[in-house]
Amino acid sequence: MFTLTILALSWQHLLIVALLLLVLFGGKKIPEMMRGLGSGIKEFKDAVKEEDKKPADEPKSNSEKTN
């Protein structure tokens, strides 16, 4: 049976990608990029948590509006 393994990455593929990133961006730029990526992910998660905590605005019925 044919197995689709187009996106399957072995450790050799990951090593090649890591070496290419090191050559393209240099050793000092990679930690800065990862730090920025991590802080962006953290901000996104915090925003999602804040949105979950907000109560949904429920429309008031007519009887509550009149005195």
QUIRA-V437758 format. One record per pair of residues at least 4 apart in sequence whose ideal C-beta (glycine too) atoms are under 7 Angstrom apart, sorted by the first residue. I is the first residue (numbers start at 0). J is the second residue. D is the distance in Angstrom with one decimal. If there is no record, write none. Layout:
i | j | d
I | J | D
I | J | D
This chain:
i | j | d
8 | 12 | 4.3
8 | 13 | 5.7
10 | 14 | 6.2
11 | 15 | 6.6
12 | 16 | 6.4
13 | 17 | 6.2
14 | 18 | 6.4
15 | 19 | 6.4
16 | 20 | 6.4
17 | 21 | 6.4
18 | 22 | 6.4
19 | 23 | 6.0
20 | 24 | 5.8
20 | 29 | 6.3
21 | 26 | 6.5
21 | 29 | 6.8
24 | 28 | 4.3
24 | 29 | 5.5
24 | 32 | 6.9
28 | 32 | 6.1
29 | 33 | 6.3
30 | 34 | 6.1
31 | 35 | 6.5
32 | 36 | 6.3
33 | 37 | 6.2
34 | 38 | 6.4
35 | 39 | 6.3
36 | 40 | 6.5
37 | 41 | 6.4
38 | 42 | 6.4
39 | 43 | 6.4
40 | 44 | 6.4
41 | 45 | 6.3
42 | 46 | 6.3
43 | 47 | 6.5
44 | 48 | 6.4
45 | 49 | 6.4
46 | 50 | 6.4
47 | 51 | 6.5
48 | 52 | 6.5
49 | 53 | 6.8
59 | 63 | 4.6
59 | 64 | 5.9
61 | 65 | 6.7
